[in-house]
Every structure is written in C-alpha cells, then in structure tokens.
Amino acid sequence: MSDRVPALSDPHRQALEEAARFRLLGDNVPVLIAQFEAGTNRCLYANRLYAETFGLTPETAIGKTFAEIIGPEAAAQIEPAVQRVNEEGRAATYERTVTRPNGELQWLEVNLLPHLDEQGRTVAAFVLISDISKHRRAEQALRESESRLEKFLHATVEGIVFHHQGSITDANPPLCALIGHSRDELVGRFVLDFVAPGERARVEAVMRQGQELRYDSAIVHRDGHIIPVELIARTLQRDGTTLRMNIVRDIRDRLAAQARIHHLAHHDALTGLMNRVAFMERLQGSLQRARRSDDQLALLFIDLNNFKRVNDSLGHLEGDRVLVTVAERLRTCLRAGDHVARFGGDEFVVLLDTLHQRDDVLAVVQAVLRVVEVPVEAHGRSLSVTPSIGIALYPEHGDNADALLQHADTAMYEAKARGDKQFQFFRPEMAQSAYADLVIESQLRDALARGEFELFFQPQVEPVHGALVGAEALIRWRHPERGLLTPDSFIAVAERHPLMVPLSQWVLRQAALQAQAWHEAGVPQVPVAVNLSHLQFRIDGFADTVAQVIDEVGIPAGWLQLELTERMLMDDVRSATATLHDLRRLGVSIAVDDFGTGHTALAHLTQLPLDKLKIDQSFVAGLPHDPGAMAVTRAIVQMAQGLGLRVGAEGVRRREQWQLLQAWGCQELQGELVAPALSAGDFVQWALQRQRP
C-alpha cells in the first residue's frame, strides 16, 4: 500500500483555489458578507468582518441561524425581508441601527440577494451589510447645520441674502424688512437690481472676483429711497452648490452718529454756528480760491457791548438766550455764500466771500448793526446788547488768515472805543497802536504788582471863603522809564483789558487809607472823592465791596464820596438805583461827575439817591463869554438847587469863572485856580497852610 497522497484532479484543485481566492477577497472587503441556507436560515458562510461584528469567527459562525447570530429581536425585525427573498426570489434592501458595545450608534445598510438553483428556486441568500454611519452622521450634521443656519437667519437683526451667480436664492426676514420686499419677491431676482445705481459697478466687481471683504455701499428700498449699508461678502457651499452670501448691515444710525460727532467738532454747541476750527478751515479755502481768481474777501469781527452785564445781572441762561438770538439774526442778514462763526463768549466772526466793491461790505455791516441789537426783558429789567464791528479786507489788509483775523480784531477794539453800534475798517496805524496797547498792558500788570501807582489829590473848596470841602483822588503811574503818567496814557488800555477792575479797587482802598492818614496828621476832615469805573460799578455786590474796605481800613463811611458818570447810571437804571441805595445805607455820598454831557432823563434825577452834581469842565471853560455854556451851566445849578442837591464845578481856571459860579450859587469849585492835582504830601502842606490865620 503506498503512502503517497493521491494527486488532486484539476477541477478539484481549481475549485479549492477559487474558494481560497473568494475567502481572501471576502475577508478583505469593507463589507459584512454572509450566506444563509433557505428554509433553515443557517449560516453557510461568513467573512471575517461579519463574524467579528457579532463576536464570532468565520468558523464558529457556520451552522448558526441568523437569529442566533444577530439576536431574536433583530431577527424578528428582518424576518419579513428574509421571507420575501426566500419565497419570491427577489432582492431586498433595508437599513437598521445597532448599538455597539461602547454605546455608539451604528447605521447599517443591508442587502439580501437570493441564490437560485438551476430551477430558479431560492436555495440560499447572501447578506451584504455596509456600514453607512459616516454618511448618516454627515447627513445629520448637515441637517443640524441647516437648522442652525435657518434659526440664525431668522434670529439675527441683520439682513442676509444668498445668491448663485447673481440670482437670489434666499433672504432672511430682516433683509426683507430692510428692503421692503417679501422673500418670494426677491428669490429669483438679480441681486444687482436692488443695489443703488452708483454702487452697482463696485458690487459687481466684488461678485465677479469672488472677493471676501466688508465695505460700505447702498441699496434701494421698494419705495425708491436709498439706504446706506455695510456689505460683508462671503463664499460658501450649501446643498452642494457654491453660493455668495452677503450680510447687509443698516448703517444709517452709524452715519448719523458720525455726522453728529463731526458737527459737534466743527460747530458751536449753543448757537449751531461754525466754531473757530471750522471757520479757519473755511477761511483758508476761501483765500486759496480768492488768490486764483483775484477776488476780494472781507472779515468782520463782531463783539457784543454790555454782554457781561447781561450775564452778571440776569444769569448765564439769559445770556445764552441772547447769544442764540444774535446768531439767528446774523444768519438772516448775511448774503448767500457768506459764513458766520462763534469764536467763543460774545465774539462772532463773519466771512464775506467774493466782493466786488467796498459798498458790498457796508451793506452787510449796516444790516448787522440794524438787526443784532437784542433787547432783553427779564425780572422787570430791560437790558440790551449792541455790536461793535471791526473789518479787515483781503488782500488790502492781509494775505493770510491769521493776519486778517488779527487786523479785524484790532479794528473792532477801535470801533468799540468810538461807542455803541459802531464799525471800523482796519488801518495800518492801528497795528502800531495795538502793539503799543500790548506793551502797556504788560507793563500795567507789572506796575500793579510792583506798586508803581499812586494817588494825587485835587482840592475842592467853597467859593465864598475858599475853605477846603473835599478832595478828588486822581491816579498817577510813576513809570520807571517815562516818569509820572496821567490817566490819559493808560486808562483806555486798562479798560480794554481785564485790568480796570483791580486798578479801580486799588484806588478805592488807597483813598480810604489816605483819608485815615490825613485825619491822623490833623488835616481838616473832608470827603475823598473816588471816580468809579464802569466795570467796577457793575460788579455784583459792589456795595458789599465798599463796605468791606470801610470796615478793614476803619474809617467812617462819610469820609468817602463816590463819583460816577451819567452813562453808568443810564445803562441800567433799575440796577444802578439798587446799588446806589445800598451805598447810601452805608453812609457813602454819591456824586454825578461830568454832568451835562450824558443823557440823563430828568425824571430819573428825582428817583436816584444822589448828593451832588458836578458840572463838566467843558461848560465851565466857556464861561463867561459863551452864551450856550452860560445858559447850560446856570440851568444845572438852578436844577440842582431845586432838587436839594449840592452842585460843584471843575476846571475853574480864571477869576471871572469863579465869581460867576459863586454868584449863581455853585457850592464847590475845583481847578487850577484853586490848586492843581497834588501828591499826598503836598496836599497836606497846602491844606495846613490854608488853616493858618
């Protein structure tokens, strides 16, 4: 008997090789494959992936029913499909989910394929199972993404529109509300149809180049009005299609806020006029145009007289109302193309563009003078402010903005010095005067600090015996280089700058101190007259200031006499009357200086608490040869006597003037015939000599 293994026949060997190849293939494809016998449902074959999926090996799976392999519950679910394959010989497909041992859900796609014999009967069924979890998870993620996108599209307040190659595919409710169209009206329309005409070229370029960026643009509302928007362009995939998405952000509020910020940066918050910065920019531009076209320009610098009195008397709210009224009136009287700005406080500047002749300027100036005066009625008091206008012309008075502004300002001060409601064109000599003012102002400040001022005193006597009855305090500046200066050299500068009040207060205190010193030196005690400045008298609580000086120096109030002008009384009669009553209650006497040159209503003389009228020296100078001066002077003396007021005359230089005034009943005389202004020491000697027998 031979030990040799019989050789396999070729068909047998071929069958084994095919079976090996089938198993090799079956074990390496990513599909679960098994074969079950029809009728018994027992496993005839299982590839490695199928067996391992259910915790078996290809060998141990053989002979088991599919119920034993996949479990009774799963078998019951697929039984109808298996029965259909076995009985009808048709393929069946279904999906089922299983839970893996780690708890993860798995989606399976099952294909049942019948294995038919030569007679067409089903002898077995192949089971092919594919793991489609990845696809189902992707689909689920896509659905969730679509859901989130849908919720976002409806939840966001910003408009969103999708389009494919320019054709709108979707739009959210905020976009529809913004543009005034329903979604159905938008879908299918060309997206550029809703872009403002002036913006279409740019938007089309962004679309064509597929740019992803944000930029400002504009869209058209259904009713035709233009809406400024910010567009944020993006490219994305949706349902397998490349789409363009635009976030459409309404920027009207943002632009309005920016415009408001720009307006506040370039305009005065109270009046709405241009401020200094904006005006200077406008002036620079106008000058450039004027140089190119050889045009003329004019700059008007306007300052309001008496405005500080409104603020001090009625408060800043009333002052603000005056400024707003002035601004409105300035707008109405200017020509088209002219510009006006508030430079701060009560200062306004006007630019007259494109002038042909000086008369054009005069027409505007006269209109400003007519309309700007603002009467104010408050708390039973009537006040008014009037303009003073300085004018500088281009190119006559300067070729740049700073020079024109400075020269207009200088001319304005010249106009203010001429009185209310005046205007003045700039003249070159004003610049020299302005520079001199600047020098004097600086020196005045130093003089106050260094004590360079002193008081001189001019005696006042009664005409019958020449007895001393008073002394007028007159300020002098002992300049270190220019010597002794009278007020004519510096008072006007002090009044134009914030120096008059401290200087006047110094005079008041020094006069009180001098009255005390004379008393101690044995000089006959007479009132010392102090000239008040306009600004000093208008200070709130001026009477309290006088009371404080009297208390601190320690003198009787009757040792002081305060002199003020008619204009100071008439500017605000009610306020002046109240202040004078307060001063009289202190015991201070009140005199009206330079009487006859102002505009005092005679009726007011009966209401004002006055003690003395001083006839202006311009009338005294005409005595006894000027009939007009004679008539006015005698009338003043008689009127004062009738009102029970003392009457004095200043500027007496000749004996015949003295005699005439004495004959008419004038009670006090002063002037060079009596004595010039004397230093404090010389005044003591003069007074003591007149006491000697």
C-alpha positions in Angstrom: 0.0 0.0 0.0 1.5 3.3 -0.9 1.8 6.3 1.5 1.5 8.9 -1.3 -1.4 11.3 -1.2 -3.4 11.0 -4.4 -3.0 14.0 -6.6 -6.0 16.3 -6.9 -7.7 16.4 -10.1 -7.6 19.7 -12.0 -11.2 20.6 -11.4 -10.9 19.9 -7.7 -7.8 21.9 -7.4 -9.3 24.7 -9.3 -12.3 24.7 -7.0 -10.1 24.9 -4.0 -8.1 27.7 -5.4 -11.3 29.7 -6.3 -12.6 29.1 -2.8 -9.4 30.4 -1.3 -9.5 33.5 -3.5 -13.1 34.1 -2.6 -12.3 33.8 1.1 -9.3 36.1 0.7 -11.5 38.6 -1.1 -14.4 38.3 1.3 -12.2 38.8 4.3 -10.6 42.0 3.0 -13.5 44.0 1.6 -15.1 46.6 3.9 -18.4 44.9 3.8 -20.0 42.3 6.0 -20.8 39.2 3.9 -22.6 36.0 4.9 -24.7 33.3 3.2 -27.7 31.6 4.9 -29.5 28.5 3.8 -33.0 28.9 2.7 -35.6 27.3 4.9 -33.2 26.6 7.9 -31.7 30.1 7.9 -28.4 28.5 9.0 -25.1 30.2 8.1 -23.2 28.6 5.3 -20.5 31.2 5.1 -19.4 34.4 6.9 -16.4 36.6 6.1 -14.2 37.7 8.9 -15.7 41.2 9.3 -19.2 39.8 9.5 -18.2 37.2 12.1 -16.2 39.6 14.2 -19.0 42.2 14.2 -21.2 39.7 16.1 -18.4 38.3 18.3 -17.7 35.2 16.3 -15.1 33.8 13.9 -15.8 32.6 10.4 -15.6 29.0 11.6 -17.8 29.4 14.6 -20.5 31.3 12.7 -21.1 28.3 10.3 -24.2 26.4 11.2 -25.8 29.1 13.4 -29.1 30.6 12.5 -29.3 34.3 11.9 -31.4 34.6 15.0 -28.5 33.1 17.0 -26.1 35.4 15.4 -27.9 38.7 15.4 -30.3 38.1 18.3 -34.0 37.3 18.4 -35.3 40.9 18.4 -33.2 41.9 15.3 -34.2 38.6 13.6 -37.9 39.4 14.2 -37.4 42.8 12.5 -35.8 41.4 9.4 -37.9 38.3 9.1 -40.4 39.8 6.6 -37.5 40.8 4.3 -35.9 37.3 4.6 -39.2 35.6 3.9 -39.7 37.7 0.8 -36.3 36.8 -0.6 -36.8 33.1 0.1 -40.3 32.9 -1.2 -40.2 35.4 -4.1 -36.5 35.1 -5.1 -36.2 38.9 -5.1 -33.5 41.1 -3.6 -34.4 43.2 -0.6 -32.7 46.3 1.0 -33.2 47.9 4.3 -31.4 49.9 7.0 -31.1 49.2 10.6 -29.2 50.6 13.5 -27.3 48.7 16.2 -25.6 49.9 19.3 -22.0 49.0 19.6 -20.6 47.6 22.9 -19.1 51.1 23.5 -22.6 52.6 23.3 -22.0 54.3 19.9 -24.8 54.1 17.4 -24.1 52.4 14.1 -26.1 52.7 10.9 -26.1 49.6 8.6 -27.4 49.2 5.1 -28.4 45.5 4.5 -28.8 44.0 1.0 -30.3 40.5 0.7 -29.5 38.7 -2.6 -31.2 35.4 -3.5 -29.0 32.4 -4.6 -31.1 30.5 -7.1 -30.6 26.9 -8.4 -30.9 25.8 -11.9 -34.7 25.6 -11.5 -34.9 29.1 -10.2 -35.6 28.1 -6.6 -34.0 30.0 -3.8 -31.5 27.7 -2.0 -29.7 30.4 0.0 -29.4 34.1 0.5 -26.4 36.3 0.5 -26.3 39.0 3.1 -24.2 42.1 2.3 -24.0 44.7 5.1 -22.4 48.1 4.6 -21.5 50.5 7.5 -23.1 53.8 6.4 -22.6 55.5 9.8 -20.2 58.1 8.3 -22.7 59.1 5.7 -25.6 59.2 8.1 -23.6 61.3 10.6 -22.6 63.7 7.8 -26.2 64.0 6.7 -27.3 64.6 10.3 -24.6 67.2 10.8 -25.7 68.8 7.6 -29.3 68.9 8.7 -28.2 70.3 12.1 -26.1 72.9 10.3 -29.0 73.8 8.0 -31.3 74.1 11.1 -28.8 76.3 12.9 -28.4 78.4 9.8 -32.2 78.7 9.4 -32.5 79.7 13.0 -29.7 82.2 12.7 -31.3 83.7 9.5 -34.5 84.3 11.4 -32.9 85.3 14.7 -30.3 87.9 13.6 -31.3 91.5 13.2 -29.0 91.9 10.2 -30.1 91.3 6.7 -28.7 88.2 4.9 -29.1 87.3 1.2 -27.8 84.3 -0.7 -27.3 84.4 -4.5 -26.0 82.0 -7.1 -24.2 83.7 -10.0 -26.2 86.8 -9.2 -29.6 85.2 -8.9 -31.1 85.4 -5.4 -31.8 82.0 -3.8 -32.7 83.0 -0.3 -33.2 86.0 2.0 -34.0 86.3 5.7 -36.8 88.4 7.2 -34.6 91.3 8.4 -33.3 91.8 4.8 -36.9 91.7 3.5 -38.0 94.3 6.1 -35.0 96.5 5.3 -35.6 96.5 1.6 -39.4 96.5 1.6 -39.8 93.3 -0.4 -41.1 89.8 0.6 -38.9 86.7 0.2 -41.0 85.5 -2.7 -40.5 88.8 -4.4 -36.7 88.6 -4.0 -36.0 84.9 -4.8 -35.0 84.6 -8.5 -34.4 88.3 -9.0 -31.0 89.6 -10.0 -29.2 90.8 -6.9 -27.8 94.0 -8.6 -31.4 95.2 -9.2 -31.5 96.1 -5.5 -28.2 97.9 -5.4 -28.1 101.7 -5.7 -27.1 102.7 -9.2 -24.0 104.5 -8.2 -22.8 101.4 -6.3 -23.5 98.7 -8.9 -20.1 98.7 -10.6 -18.2 98.1 -7.4 -20.6 95.4 -6.1 -20.4 93.6 -9.5 -16.6 93.7 -9.4 -16.6 92.2 -5.9 -19.0 89.4 -7.1 -17.0 88.7 -10.3 -13.7 88.4 -8.4 -15.2 86.4 -5.6 -13.7 88.8 -3.0 -14.4 88.2 0.7 -14.4 91.6 2.3 -16.6 94.2 4.0 -17.3 97.6 2.5 -19.8 100.4 2.6 -22.4 100.6 -0.2 -26.1 101.5 -0.6 -29.3 99.6 -1.6 -32.6 100.8 -2.9 -35.8 100.4 -0.9 -39.0 99.4 -2.6 -40.3 103.0 -2.4 -37.1 104.2 -4.2 -35.2 105.8 -1.3 -31.5 104.9 -0.9 -30.3 103.1 2.3 -26.6 103.3 3.2 -25.4 99.8 4.2 -22.3 97.9 5.1 -21.9 94.7 3.0 -20.0 91.7 4.2 -19.3 89.3 1.3 -18.5 85.6 1.8 -18.5 82.5 -0.4 -19.9 79.2 1.0 -21.2 75.8 0.0 -24.9 75.0 0.5 -26.6 71.8 -0.7 -23.5 71.1 -2.8 -23.8 74.5 -4.6 -21.4 77.4 -4.4 -23.2 80.4 -3.1 -22.4 84.0 -2.4 -23.7 85.3 0.9 -23.9 89.0 1.8 -24.6 90.3 5.3 -26.4 93.6 4.8 -26.0 95.9 7.8 -28.1 99.1 8.0 -25.6 101.9 8.9 -27.9 104.9 8.9 -27.7 105.3 12.7 -23.9 105.0 12.5 -23.6 107.6 9.8 -26.0 109.9 11.7 -23.8 109.5 14.8 -20.7 110.2 12.8 -22.3 113.2 11.2 -23.4 114.4 14.7 -19.8 113.9 16.0 -18.4 115.8 13.0 -21.0 118.6 13.5 -20.1 118.9 17.2 -16.4 119.0 16.3 -17.0 121.8 13.9 -19.9 123.8 15.3 -20.7 125.7 18.5 -22.9 123.6 20.7 -25.0 126.6 21.9 -25.7 128.5 18.6 -25.1 125.9 16.0 -22.7 128.2 14.1 -19.3 127.1 12.9 -16.7 127.1 15.6 -13.2 128.6 15.3 -11.6 125.5 13.9 -14.2 125.0 11.1 -14.2 128.7 10.3 -10.5 128.9 9.9 -10.6 125.9 7.6 -13.3 127.6 5.6 -11.3 130.9 5.5 -8.2 129.1 4.3 -10.2 127.6 1.4 -11.7 130.9 0.5 -8.3 132.6 0.5 -7.0 129.9 -1.9 -9.9 130.5 -4.3 -9.5 134.2 -4.0 -5.8 134.1 -4.9 -6.6 132.0 -8.0 -9.5 134.2 -9.2 -8.1 137.5 -7.9 -11.3 138.1 -5.8 -11.7 140.2 -2.6 -12.8 139.0 0.8 -13.9 140.7 4.0 -13.6 139.6 7.6 -16.0 141.1 10.2 -15.1 140.7 13.9 -18.2 141.3 16.0 -18.2 141.9 19.7 -21.3 142.5 21.8 -21.2 145.5 24.1 -22.7 145.2 27.6 -23.0 141.4 27.3 -21.1 140.8 30.5 -23.7 142.9 32.2 -26.5 140.6 31.0 -24.7 137.6 32.4 -23.9 139.3 35.7 -27.3 140.7 36.1 -29.6 138.1 34.7 -27.5 134.9 34.8 -25.9 132.7 32.1 -29.2 131.2 30.9 -30.4 134.6 29.9 -27.0 135.3 28.4 -27.2 132.1 26.4 -30.6 133.2 25.1 -29.1 136.4 23.9 -26.3 134.6 22.1 -28.7 132.3 20.3 -30.8 135.3 19.2 -27.8 137.1 17.9 -26.7 134.0 16.0 -30.1 133.7 14.4 -30.2 137.3 13.4 -26.7 137.2 11.9 -27.8 134.3 9.7 -30.7 136.2 8.4 -28.9 139.4 7.4 -26.0 137.7 5.5 -25.8 137.1 1.8 -25.9 133.6 0.3 -22.4 132.2 0.4 -21.3 134.2 3.4 -20.2 132.4 6.6 -20.6 133.2 10.3 -18.9 131.6 13.3 -18.9 132.0 17.0 -15.4 132.3 18.3 -16.4 132.0 22.0 -18.0 134.2 24.6 -19.7 137.1 22.9 -17.5 137.2 19.8 -18.7 136.4 16.3 -16.8 136.4 13.0 -18.3 136.8 9.5 -16.6 135.9 6.2 -17.9 137.9 3.2 -17.0 135.9 0.2 -16.4 137.2 -3.3 -16.7 141.0 -3.0 -16.8 143.4 -5.9 -16.5 146.7 -4.0 -16.4 148.2 -0.5 -20.0 149.1 -0.7 -20.9 145.4 -0.6 -19.2 145.3 2.8 -21.0 148.4 4.0 -24.4 146.9 3.0 -23.8 143.9 5.2 -22.4 145.9 8.1 -25.3 148.2 8.1 -27.7 145.2 8.1 -25.8 143.7 11.1 -25.9 146.9 13.0 -29.7 147.1 12.4 -30.7 143.6 13.4 -28.2 142.5 16.0 -29.2 144.8 18.9 -31.1 142.5 21.2 -33.4 143.9 23.9 -33.8 141.6 26.9 -36.7 141.9 29.3 -36.3 139.8 32.5 -37.4 140.2 36.1 -38.8 143.7 35.3 -35.4 144.9 33.9 -34.7 146.0 30.4 -31.2 145.4 29.1 -29.8 145.4 25.6 -26.6 144.4 23.8 -25.2 146.2 20.7 -22.5 145.2 18.3 -19.0 146.7 17.7 -17.6 145.6 14.3 -14.1 145.5 13.0 -13.4 144.9 9.3 -10.3 143.6 7.5 -10.2 143.2 3.7 -8.3 140.8 1.6 -5.8 141.5 0.1 -5.7 145.1 1.2 -5.3 144.4 4.9 -3.6 141.0 4.9 -2.9 138.0 2.7 -3.4 135.2 5.2 -6.0 134.0 7.7 -4.1 134.9 10.9 -3.3 138.5 9.7 -6.9 139.2 8.6 -8.3 137.9 11.9 -5.8 139.9 14.0 -6.5 143.1 12.0 -10.3 142.7 12.1 -10.0 142.2 15.9 -7.8 145.3 16.2 -10.4 147.3 14.2 -13.2 146.0 16.4 -11.5 147.5 19.5 -11.2 150.8 17.7 -14.9 150.6 16.9 -15.7 149.8 20.5 -13.8 152.8 21.7 -16.0 155.0 19.4 -19.2 154.0 21.2 -22.1 151.6 20.8 -23.2 150.3 17.3 -20.0 151.4 15.6 -17.9 149.8 12.9 -14.3 150.5 11.8 -12.2 149.4 8.8 -8.6 148.4 9.7 -5.9 151.0 9.2 -2.2 150.1 9.3 -1.6 152.6 12.1 -4.0 150.5 14.3 -1.5 147.7 14.3 1.1 150.0 15.8 -1.5 151.2 18.4 -2.4 147.6 19.1 1.2 146.7 19.7 1.6 149.7 22.0 -1.5 148.5 23.9 0.0 145.1 24.3 3.2 146.6 25.7 1.3 148.9 28.1 -1.0 146.1 29.2 2.0 144.0 30.2 3.6 147.0 32.0 0.3 147.8 33.8 0.2 144.3 35.2 3.8 144.6 36.4 3.1 148.1 37.8 0.2 146.8 39.9 2.5 144.1 41.3 5.4 146.5 42.0 3.3 149.3 43.5 4.1 151.9 40.8 0.7 153.6 41.1 0.0 156.5 43.5 -2.8 158.9 44.2 -2.8 162.6 43.6 -5.5 164.8 45.1 -7.1 168.0 43.8 -8.7 170.2 46.4 -12.4 171.2 46.3 -13.3 174.5 48.0 -16.4 176.5 48.8 -16.3 179.8 46.7 -17.1 182.4 49.5 -14.1 181.8 51.8 -12.1 179.3 49.9 -12.4 176.7 52.7 -11.5 173.1 51.9 -14.6 171.0 51.5 -13.3 167.9 49.6 -10.6 166.3 47.6 -10.8 164.3 44.4 -8.4 161.3 44.2 -6.7 161.1 40.8 -4.5 158.1 39.9 -0.9 158.6 38.5 1.6 156.0 37.3 5.2 156.6 38.2 6.6 154.8 35.2 10.2 153.7 35.8 11.2 155.0 32.3 8.6 157.5 31.2 8.2 159.3 34.5 4.9 160.4 36.0 1.9 159.5 33.7 -1.6 160.8 33.9 -4.6 158.5 33.3 -4.8 159.6 29.6 -1.7 157.5 29.0 -3.0 154.2 30.3 -6.7 154.2 31.4 -8.0 153.4 27.9 -5.8 150.3 27.7 -6.8 149.2 31.2 -10.5 149.5 30.2 -10.0 147.3 27.0 -8.3 144.6 29.1 -9.2 142.9 32.3 -7.2 145.4 34.4 -9.7 148.2 35.1 -11.4 146.4 38.0 -8.3 145.6 40.1 -6.9 149.0 39.4 -10.2 150.7 40.5 -10.3 148.6 43.6 -6.8 149.7 44.4 -7.8 153.3 44.1 -10.8 152.8 46.4 -8.7 151.2 49.1 -5.8 153.7 48.8 -8.3 156.7 49.1 -9.7 155.2 52.3 -6.2 154.7 53.7 -5.3 158.3 52.7 -8.4 159.7 54.4 -7.4 157.9 57.6 -3.8 159.2 57.4 -4.9 162.8 56.9 -7.1 162.5 59.9 -4.1 161.4 62.0 -2.0 164.2 60.5 -4.5 166.9 61.6 -5.8 167.8 58.1 -9.4 169.1 58.2 -11.5 166.0 57.6 -13.3 166.3 54.2 -14.7 163.6 51.9 -12.2 162.0 49.5 -13.9 161.6 46.1 -13.2 158.4 44.1 -14.1 158.0 40.4 -15.7 154.7 39.8 -15.1 152.7 36.6 -18.0 151.3 34.6 -16.9 147.7 35.1 -16.3 148.2 38.8 -19.8 149.7 39.4 -21.4 146.8 37.6 -19.8 144.1 39.7 -22.4 142.1 41.6 -22.3 143.1 45.3 -20.2 146.3 44.7 -21.7 147.9 47.7 -20.5 144.9 49.8 -17.0 145.5 48.4 -17.1 149.2 49.5 -18.4 148.1 53.0 -15.5 145.7 53.3 -13.0 148.4 52.5 -14.5 150.7 55.1 -14.5 148.1 57.8 -11.0 146.9 57.1 -9.5 150.4 57.0 -11.6 151.5 59.9 -13.0 154.9 58.7 -16.4 156.4 58.8 -18.3 155.9 55.5 -18.8 159.7 55.2 -15.1 160.1 54.6 -15.6 158.6 51.1 -17.5 160.1 48.2 -18.1 158.0 45.0 -18.3 159.7 41.6 -19.9 158.1 38.6 -20.9 159.2 35.1 -24.4 159.8 33.7 -23.8 156.9 31.3 -23.1 154.5 34.2 -26.5 155.5 35.6 -28.5 155.2 32.5 -27.2 151.9 31.2 -29.3 150.0 33.7 -31.3 152.5 35.8 -33.0 149.8 37.9 -29.8 148.1 38.8 -27.9 151.4 39.3 -30.7 152.6 41.6 -30.5 149.5 43.7 -26.7 149.8 44.1 -26.9 153.5 44.9 -29.4 152.8 47.7 -27.1 150.1 49.1 -24.2 152.6 49.1 -26.3 155.4 50.7 -27.3 153.0 53.5 -23.6 152.6 54.2 -23.3 156.4 54.6 -21.3 157.0 51.5 -22.2 160.1 49.5 -22.8 159.9 45.7 -21.9 162.5 43.1 -22.5 162.5 39.3 -19.3 163.6 37.5 -19.2 165.4 34.2 -22.9 166.3 34.4 -24.5 167.7 31.3 -22.5 165.6 28.8 -24.6 162.5 29.1 -28.3 161.6 28.5 -29.7 161.5 32.0 -33.5 161.7 31.9 -34.5 164.5 34.3 -37.2 162.2 35.7 -34.5 159.8 36.9 -32.8 162.5 39.0 -35.8 162.6 41.3 -35.6 158.8 41.8 -31.8 158.3 42.2 -30.3 158.7 45.7 -27.7 161.4 44.8 -25.9 164.0 46.8 -24.1 166.2 44.3 -23.9 167.1 40.6 -20.5 168.2 39.2 -20.7 170.5 36.1 -18.5 169.2 33.3 -15.4 171.4 32.8 -16.3 171.8 29.0 -19.1 174.1 30.1 -17.0 175.9 32.7 -14.3 176.6 30.1 -16.9 178.6 28.0 -17.6 181.0 30.8 -18.3 183.9 30.8 -18.2 184.5 27.0 -20.1 181.5 25.5 -23.8 182.2 25.8 -24.6 178.5 25.4 -22.3 177.5 28.1 -23.7 180.2 30.3 -27.2 179.0 29.8 -26.5 175.3 30.4 -24.3 176.0 33.5 -26.8 178.3 35.2 -29.6 175.8 34.4 -27.7 172.9 36.0 -27.0 175.0 39.2 -30.7 176.0 39.5 -31.9 172.5 38.8 -29.6 171.0 41.5 -30.7 173.6 44.0 -34.4 172.8 43.2 -33.7 169.1 43.8 -31.9 169.7 47.0 -28.5 168.5 45.6 -25.1 170.1 46.1 -23.6 171.4 42.9 -19.9 171.7 42.1 -17.8 172.8 39.1 -14.5 171.5 37.9 -11.9 173.1 35.5 -12.1 176.6 37.1 -9.0 178.4 35.7 -10.0 182.1 35.8 -11.2 184.5 38.4 -14.3 185.6 36.4 -15.4 181.9 36.2 -15.1 181.7 40.0 -17.1 184.9 40.5 -19.8 183.9 38.1 -20.3 180.4 39.6 -20.3 181.9 43.1 -22.9 184.4 42.1 -25.2 181.6 40.7 -24.9 179.6 43.9 -22.4 176.9 43.0 -21.2 175.4 46.3 -17.9 173.7 45.3 -15.1 174.7 43.0 -12.0 172.8 41.8 -9.5 173.5 39.1 -6.1 175.1 38.5 -7.2 178.4 40.0 -7.8 176.6 43.3 -4.9 174.1 43.1 -3.6 171.5 40.6 -3.6 167.8 41.5 -1.1 167.4 44.4 0.8 164.5 45.8 -0.4 163.3 49.2 2.4 165.2 51.0 1.9 168.4 49.0 -1.8 168.2 49.7 -1.2 168.1 53.5 1.1 171.2 53.2 -1.4 173.0 51.1 -4.3 172.3 53.4 -2.4 173.2 56.6 -1.2 176.5 55.1 -4.9 177.5 54.4 -5.7 176.9 58.0 -3.2 179.5 59.2 -4.6 182.9 60.1 
